[in-house]
């Protein structure tokens, strides 16, 4: 008797056996090694599948047969085979100690490009923008690794990642597209909005990174190879959208001082300001040509070209970039900007910042110009010195500050991040040097949806409401109108407990007012006191009967529970499981909120005690 899953020889496969194939069979089918197969799958965006029935066991990895046939006709597969054959020739030449042949073969190594793969995977530019989260995180990760010869990662790869990340940050700063920032243990989270798409990425902290042995860098480098090409294409498209030539040509002096991001700001500002300048200079040139053609037909074009270049090229003086940024910002059409971009562009407008040497320079160099501020740092290459009297805020991250200027505020770096998330200039009293700053709240968490608003979050809401209405925030209700506490709660002037207390007080006042009007009506109608007492006793007896009836009635909560139980009876098993999972998640959320409130009460009691 044949086994259960026996298929006669030559019979066509059906079902999952025809739709899916295991990884081992796919490697044999393509006639490649496991390393080449992984590389092909990563570059082409092919991932393992989970069939409904795993016909060869649960311990196997399955791929779609359509994807494998797609790989079989890929031109990159033939190119990888040529590279493998060429590497064998190099190895054979080295084994025979034929150095000349080995060098010639190494110089003629076949190479490939990923242009067609990127166009296949992302038919439109918006598709590429949507898939930038992992790309930016990977590129920023490798940009922070040590560029040391002899390590497992080539130095030129790290330099390329650093260049690509700085180009992306320069574009975000120039277009004021940054929306949210958050400092966590893993690093700094950023969220930008580019062409209507929200992009979130993570950058590691500026610390010394160590390459561990338990990470397979070959797979990560394959992902990085594709992400480098993708980010290069995206930067090219974005730079041309703001009339800036790509790739940028940076100032060698600033590059030597490790100020690549500032050099890119200079280049982007110059390129974006080039278009209106060209129109002005072209008009001047045409006028000059008209006047000189009347006087002398021979016009010296070289002098005109030189004058035009002098208008376009920036000088290397400190502060030139900031002036160009201001000039280019004034040339922007404010009508085309959305409210978020306009708000972000004017948050730190006309404010100068100075960074001390101990603060995270690259993160603040990225954030402050993105919100309209002008920034410099301690050391060479900065646009202005620490002694500049126009500096409004100096970012310091040390226990004490020796010499202080009375014309500026000394704040901790967290103040910049909290101002960006709140979209207002927060008071600096809680962020002074040597003080413990307030809790750093995440802008990616919706406190209202979670059911718990931190105390500092309520303070920020009151400050935002006060900034929008141009009034100072009140510590309590004071002479505020309590006629509508729900509107005050919605506007953020009072919290939920204060709103409940105001509603109770309003209800008591309404009851007293109603009682006064009833007594006044009785007095005007001539009702005696004894008759009013008898009517009151009858009303009391009636109310007692109603109270007994209310006690006999079933509580509303139990009725609701019974309705939920009856509804569960008519649910399918899948919907019932989803409903129970929702109830469990809601219960966990409530318990979490209660735990946070209990911790807050304990902290307040310990402070008062």
C-alpha positions in Angstrom: 0.0 0.0 0.0 1.5 3.4 -1.0 2.1 6.0 1.8 -0.5 8.7 2.5 1.2 11.5 0.5 2.5 9.3 -2.3 2.5 10.8 -5.7 3.2 8.6 -8.8 6.2 9.5 -10.8 5.4 12.0 -13.6 2.2 13.2 -12.0 1.8 17.0 -11.9 2.1 18.7 -8.5 -1.1 20.3 -7.1 -2.0 22.6 -4.3 0.6 24.0 -1.9 3.3 21.6 -3.3 3.0 23.4 -6.7 2.7 27.0 -5.3 5.6 26.9 -2.8 9.1 25.5 -2.6 11.6 25.0 0.2 14.8 27.0 0.5 17.0 24.0 -0.1 15.2 23.1 -3.3 15.1 26.7 -4.5 18.9 26.9 -4.1 19.3 23.7 -6.1 16.8 25.0 -8.7 18.8 28.3 -9.2 22.2 26.6 -8.9 23.6 29.2 -6.6 25.1 29.1 -3.1 23.2 30.1 0.1 25.1 33.4 0.3 24.2 34.4 -3.3 20.5 33.3 -2.7 20.2 35.5 0.3 21.7 38.5 -1.5 19.3 38.0 -4.4 16.3 37.8 -2.1 17.4 41.0 -0.2 18.0 43.0 -3.4 14.8 41.9 -5.1 12.6 42.2 -2.0 11.6 38.5 -1.9 10.7 37.2 1.5 9.7 33.7 2.9 6.0 32.8 2.8 3.9 30.8 5.2 1.6 28.3 3.3 -1.6 27.1 4.9 -0.3 23.6 4.9 3.5 23.0 5.3 3.8 19.9 3.2 7.4 19.2 4.1 7.2 20.0 7.8 7.2 23.0 10.1 11.0 23.2 10.3 11.4 24.2 6.7 11.5 27.7 5.1 9.1 28.1 2.2 9.2 30.5 -0.8 6.6 31.2 -3.5 7.3 29.4 -6.7 6.5 32.6 -8.7 9.2 34.5 -6.8 11.8 31.8 -7.6 10.9 31.8 -11.3 11.2 35.6 -11.1 14.7 35.1 -9.8 15.6 32.6 -12.4 15.3 35.2 -15.2 17.0 38.0 -13.3 20.0 39.5 -15.1 21.7 40.2 -11.8 21.9 36.4 -11.2 24.2 36.0 -14.3 26.3 39.0 -13.1 26.8 37.4 -9.7 27.9 34.2 -11.4 30.5 36.1 -13.4 31.8 37.8 -10.2 32.1 34.4 -8.6 34.0 33.0 -11.6 36.3 36.0 -11.6 37.0 35.6 -7.9 38.1 32.0 -8.6 40.5 33.3 -11.2 42.0 35.8 -8.8 42.4 33.1 -6.2 44.1 30.8 -8.6 46.5 33.5 -9.7 47.4 34.3 -6.1 47.9 30.6 -5.4 50.4 30.5 -8.3 52.1 33.6 -7.0 51.4 35.4 -10.2 51.0 38.9 -8.8 50.8 40.7 -12.1 47.9 38.6 -13.3 46.1 38.9 -9.9 46.4 42.7 -10.0 45.1 42.9 -13.6 42.2 40.6 -12.7 41.4 42.7 -9.6 41.3 45.9 -11.7 38.9 44.3 -14.2 36.4 43.0 -11.6 32.9 42.9 -13.1 30.4 45.2 -11.3 26.7 45.7 -11.4 24.2 48.5 -10.7 20.9 48.5 -8.8 19.1 51.1 -10.9 16.7 48.8 -12.6 16.0 47.0 -9.3 15.0 50.3 -7.6 12.7 51.2 -10.5 11.1 47.7 -10.4 10.5 47.8 -6.7 9.3 51.5 -6.6 7.4 52.4 -9.7 6.6 55.9 -8.4 8.6 58.3 -6.2 6.0 58.3 -3.4 6.5 54.5 -3.1 10.2 55.1 -2.4 9.4 57.9 0.1 7.0 55.5 2.0 9.8 52.9 2.4 12.5 55.2 3.8 12.1 54.4 7.5 14.3 51.3 7.6 16.6 52.8 5.0 17.3 55.9 7.0 17.8 54.0 10.2 20.3 51.6 8.6 22.2 54.4 6.9 22.5 56.5 10.1 23.5 53.4 12.1 26.5 52.7 9.8 27.3 56.4 9.6 28.0 56.3 13.4 30.4 53.2 13.2 34.1 53.7 13.6 35.9 54.2 10.2 39.0 52.1 11.0 41.1 50.2 8.5 41.2 46.5 9.0 37.7 46.2 10.4 34.9 44.1 8.8 33.3 47.2 7.3 35.1 49.2 4.6 35.9 52.8 5.5 34.5 54.1 2.2 31.1 52.6 3.0 31.0 54.4 6.3 32.0 57.7 4.7 29.3 57.2 2.1 26.7 56.6 4.7 27.7 59.7 6.6 27.5 61.7 3.4 24.1 60.4 2.5 22.7 61.0 6.0 24.0 64.6 6.1 22.5 65.2 2.6 19.1 64.0 3.9 19.3 66.1 7.0 20.3 69.2 5.0 17.2 68.8 2.8 14.9 68.3 5.9 16.4 71.5 7.5 16.1 73.5 4.3 12.4 72.6 3.7 11.6 72.7 7.5 10.0 69.3 7.2 10.9 68.0 10.7 7.9 67.5 13.0 8.8 65.4 16.0 11.9 64.4 18.0 12.3 62.1 21.0 15.4 61.1 23.0 15.3 57.4 24.1 17.8 54.8 25.3 18.3 53.5 21.8 19.0 56.9 20.3 17.1 59.9 19.0 13.9 59.4 17.1 12.9 61.9 14.3 9.8 62.2 12.3 9.6 64.3 9.1 6.8 65.0 6.6 8.0 64.8 3.0 5.5 65.2 0.2 2.6 64.3 2.5 4.3 61.1 3.8 5.4 60.8 7.4 8.9 59.2 7.8 10.3 58.1 11.1 13.9 57.0 11.7 16.3 56.4 14.6 19.8 57.8 14.9 22.2 56.3 17.5 23.8 58.4 20.2 27.2 60.0 19.5 29.1 57.4 21.5 32.0 55.1 20.7 30.5 52.1 18.8 31.9 48.5 19.2 31.4 45.9 16.5 30.2 42.7 18.2 30.9 39.2 17.1 27.3 37.9 17.3 26.0 40.0 14.4 26.1 38.8 10.8 27.4 41.9 9.1 27.3 40.3 5.6 23.5 40.3 5.6 23.4 43.9 7.0 25.9 45.0 4.3 23.7 43.6 1.6 20.7 45.6 3.0 23.0 48.6 3.2 24.1 48.2 -0.4 20.5 48.5 -1.6 19.6 51.3 0.9 22.6 53.4 -0.3 21.4 53.3 -3.9 17.8 54.0 -2.8 18.7 57.0 -0.7 21.0 58.3 -3.4 18.1 58.3 -5.9 15.7 59.9 -3.3 18.2 62.7 -2.4 18.8 63.4 -6.1 15.1 63.8 -6.7 14.5 65.9 -3.6 17.5 68.2 -4.3 16.3 68.9 -7.8 12.8 69.7 -6.5 14.3 72.7 -4.6 16.6 73.7 -7.6 19.8 72.5 -6.0 22.5 70.6 -8.0 23.2 67.0 -6.8 25.7 65.7 -5.7 26.8 68.7 -3.6 30.3 70.2 -3.7 31.3 71.0 -0.1 33.7 73.4 1.5 37.0 71.6 2.1 37.8 73.7 5.1 34.5 72.8 6.9 34.9 69.1 5.9 38.4 69.0 7.5 36.8 70.5 10.7 34.2 67.7 10.8 31.4 70.1 10.0 30.0 68.4 7.0 26.4 69.1 7.9 27.0 72.8 8.2 28.8 72.7 4.9 25.8 71.1 3.3 23.6 73.8 4.8 25.7 76.4 3.0 25.5 74.5 -0.3 21.7 73.9 -0.1 21.1 77.5 0.9 23.2 78.8 -2.0 21.6 76.5 -4.5 18.0 77.3 -3.4 18.8 81.0 -3.5 20.3 80.7 -7.0 17.0 80.7 -8.9 15.8 84.2 -7.9 19.4 85.6 -8.2 19.7 84.2 -11.7 16.5 85.9 -12.7 17.7 89.2 -11.3 21.2 89.0 -12.8 19.8 87.9 -16.2 17.6 91.1 -16.2 20.6 93.2 -15.3 22.7 91.5 -18.1 19.9 92.1 -20.7 19.7 95.8 -19.8 23.5 96.1 -19.9 23.5 94.4 -23.3 20.9 96.7 -24.7 22.7 99.8 -23.6 26.1 98.6 -24.8 24.8 97.4 -28.1 23.8 101.0 -28.9 27.2 102.2 -27.9 29.5 99.4 -28.9 28.5 96.1 -30.6 31.4 94.2 -29.0 30.3 93.1 -25.5 32.8 91.5 -23.1 30.8 88.4 -22.1 33.5 87.2 -19.7 33.1 90.2 -17.4 29.3 89.7 -17.4 29.8 86.1 -16.5 32.2 87.0 -13.7 29.7 89.5 -12.3 27.0 86.8 -12.4 29.1 84.3 -10.6 30.0 86.8 -7.9 26.2 87.1 -7.1 25.8 83.3 -7.0 28.8 82.1 -5.0 28.8 82.6 -1.2 31.9 83.8 0.7 33.6 81.7 3.3 33.1 84.3 6.0 31.5 83.0 9.3 27.7 83.5 9.3 27.4 83.6 5.5 25.1 80.5 5.6 22.8 81.9 8.1 22.3 85.1 6.0 21.7 83.0 3.0 19.2 80.9 4.8 17.3 84.1 5.9 17.4 85.5 2.3 16.2 82.3 0.8 13.4 82.0 3.4 12.2 85.4 2.5 12.1 84.4 -1.2 9.7 81.5 -0.4 6.1 81.9 -1.3 4.3 81.7 2.0 1.0 80.9 0.3 2.3 77.6 -0.9 3.3 76.5 2.6 1.0 74.5 4.9 0.4 75.7 8.4 2.7 73.0 10.0 5.7 74.1 7.8 5.0 77.8 8.5 4.8 77.1 12.3 8.0 75.0 12.2 9.9 77.6 10.2 9.1 80.4 12.6 9.5 78.6 16.0 13.2 79.7 16.5 13.1 82.6 14.0 15.6 85.4 14.7 17.1 83.4 17.7 20.8 82.6 18.0 22.0 79.5 19.8 25.4 78.6 20.9 26.4 74.9 21.6 29.0 74.1 24.3 31.5 71.4 23.6 29.7 68.7 25.8 26.3 68.7 24.1 25.3 66.4 21.2 26.3 68.8 18.4 25.1 66.9 15.3 21.5 66.4 16.7 21.2 70.1 17.7 22.8 71.3 14.4 20.0 69.3 12.7 17.1 70.4 14.9 17.6 74.1 15.5 18.0 75.2 11.8 15.1 73.0 10.9 12.9 75.3 13.0 14.3 78.6 11.9 17.1 79.1 14.4 20.7 80.2 13.8 23.3 78.0 15.6 27.0 78.0 16.2 29.4 75.8 18.3 32.5 75.9 20.4 35.6 75.4 18.3 36.8 76.2 14.8 34.4 76.5 11.9 31.5 78.1 13.8 29.7 81.1 12.1 30.1 83.2 15.3 31.9 83.2 18.6 30.7 82.6 22.1 31.2 86.3 22.9 28.5 87.4 20.4 26.0 89.6 22.2 23.1 88.5 20.0 23.1 85.0 21.3 19.7 84.3 23.0 20.3 80.7 24.3 23.4 78.8 25.1 23.0 75.0 25.3 25.0 73.6 28.3 25.1 70.1 29.7 27.3 70.4 32.7 26.7 70.7 36.5 27.9 74.3 36.8 28.7 77.1 34.4 31.6 79.4 35.2 31.4 82.5 33.2 27.9 83.7 32.3 26.5 86.4 30.1 23.5 88.2 31.5 22.0 88.8 28.1 21.3 85.1 27.3 19.7 82.0 28.9 21.7 78.9 29.8 19.6 75.8 29.3 20.0 72.0 29.0 19.7 70.2 25.6 16.3 68.7 26.6 14.7 72.2 26.4 15.3 72.3 22.6 13.6 68.9 22.1 10.6 69.8 24.3 10.1 73.2 22.6 10.1 71.4 19.2 7.5 68.9 20.3 5.3 71.5 22.0 5.7 74.0 19.1 6.2 76.9 21.6 9.1 78.5 23.4 8.8 76.9 26.9 9.9 78.7 30.0 13.6 78.0 30.9 13.1 77.9 34.7 12.9 74.1 34.8 15.8 73.6 32.4 18.5 75.7 34.1 22.1 74.5 34.5 22.5 72.0 37.4 18.8 71.3 37.8 16.9 68.0 37.2 14.8 68.7 34.1 11.1 67.8 33.9 10.2 64.4 32.4 10.8 64.1 28.6 7.4 63.2 27.2 7.1 61.3 23.9 5.3 63.0 21.1 4.5 59.6 19.5 2.1 58.7 22.4 -1.5 60.0 22.5 -2.1 60.6 26.2 -5.9 61.1 25.7 -6.2 57.7 24.0 -4.1 56.0 26.7 -6.3 57.5 29.4 -3.6 59.2 31.5 -2.1 62.7 30.9 1.1 63.3 32.8 1.3 66.4 35.0 3.9 68.1 32.8 1.8 67.3 29.8 -1.1 69.2 31.3 1.2 72.1 32.0 2.4 72.2 28.4 -1.3 72.1 27.2 -2.1 75.2 29.4 1.0 77.0 28.0 -0.1 76.1 24.4 -3.6 77.4 25.0 -2.2 80.6 26.6 0.2 81.1 23.6 -2.7 80.7 21.1 -4.9 83.2 23.0 -2.0 85.5 24.0 -3.0 85.4 27.7 -1.0 84.2 30.7 -1.9 80.8 32.2 -3.8 80.9 35.5 -2.7 78.6 38.4 -6.4 77.8 39.2 -9.8 78.8 38.0 -9.9 82.1 39.8 -12.5 84.4 38.2 -13.0 82.1 35.2 -16.5 81.4 34.2 -17.6 78.0 35.4 -20.8 77.9 33.4 -19.2 75.5 30.9 -16.5 73.4 32.5 -16.4 71.0 29.6 -15.3 73.7 27.2 -12.5 74.7 29.6 -11.5 71.1 29.8 -11.4 70.8 26.0 -9.3 73.9 25.7 -6.8 72.6 28.3 -7.3 75.4 30.8 -8.4 73.0 33.5 -7.9 69.3 34.0 -10.5 66.6 34.4 -10.8 66.6 38.2 -11.2 70.4 38.2 -13.9 70.1 35.5 -15.8 67.5 37.6 -15.7 69.7 40.7 -16.9 72.7 38.7 -19.8 70.7 37.3 -20.8 69.6 40.7 -20.7 73.1 42.0 -22.7 74.3 39.1 -25.4 71.6 39.7 -25.7 72.6 43.4 -26.1 76.3 42.4 -28.8 75.3 39.9 -30.7 73.3 42.6 -30.6 76.1 45.1 -31.8 78.6 42.4 -34.7 76.3 41.5 -35.7 75.9 45.1 -35.7 79.7 45.6 -37.9 80.2 42.5 -40.3 77.5 43.7 -40.7 79.1 47.1 -41.1 82.5 45.5 -43.9 81.2 43.3 -45.7 79.7 46.3 -45.5 82.9 48.2 -46.9 84.9 45.3 -49.8 82.4 44.8 -50.7 82.6 48.6 -50.0 79.0 49.6 -49.8 78.6 53.4 -46.9 77.0 55.2 -49.0 74.1 56.5 -50.3 73.2 53.1 -46.8 73.3 51.7 -45.6 71.0 54.4 -48.4 68.5 53.6 -47.6 68.6 49.9 -43.9 68.1 50.9 -44.8 65.0 53.0 -46.8 63.6 50.1 -43.9 64.2 47.8 -41.6 62.5 50.3 -43.8 59.4 50.4 -43.9 59.4 46.7 -40.1 59.7 46.5 -39.8 56.8 49.0 -42.0 54.6 46.8 -39.9 55.6 43.8 -36.7 54.8 45.8 -38.1 51.3 46.7 -38.9 50.8 43.0 -35.4 51.9 42.1 -33.9 49.4 44.6 -36.0 46.7 43.1 -34.7 47.6 39.6 -31.6 45.9 38.2 -28.5 48.2 38.0 -27.5 49.6 34.7 -24.1 48.0 34.8 -25.5 44.5 35.2 -27.9 45.1 32.4 -25.0 46.1 30.1 -23.1 43.0 31.2 -26.1 40.9 30.3 -26.4 42.5 26.9 -22.7 41.9 26.2 -23.1 38.2 27.3 -26.2 37.8 25.0 -24.2 39.4 22.1 -21.4 37.0 22.7 -23.7 34.1 22.1 -24.4 35.2 18.5 -20.7 35.9 17.7 -18.5 33.6 15.7 -15.5 32.1 17.3 -13.2 34.5 15.5 -15.2 37.6 16.5 -15.5 36.3 20.0 -11.7 36.0 20.3 -11.2 39.5 19.0 -13.8 40.9 21.4 -12.1 39.1 24.4 -8.7 40.4 23.2 -10.1 43.9 23.1 -11.5 43.6 26.6 -8.2 42.3 27.9 -6.3 45.2 26.3 -8.7 47.7 27.8 -8.3 46.1 31.2 -4.6 46.2 30.9 -4.7 49.9 29.9 -6.9 50.7 32.9 -4.6 48.8 35.3 -1.6 50.7 33.9 -3.3 54.0 34.3 -4.2 53.1 37.9 -0.6 52.1 38.6 0.6 55.4 37.2 -1.9 57.3 39.4 -0.9 55.3 42.5 2.8 56.1 41.8 2.0 59.8 41.4 0.1 59.8 44.7 3.0 58.1 46.5 5.5 60.5 45.0 3.4 63.5 46.1 2.9 62.1 49.6 6.6 61.4 50.0 7.3 65.1 48.9 4.9 66.5 51.4 5.9 64.1 54.2 
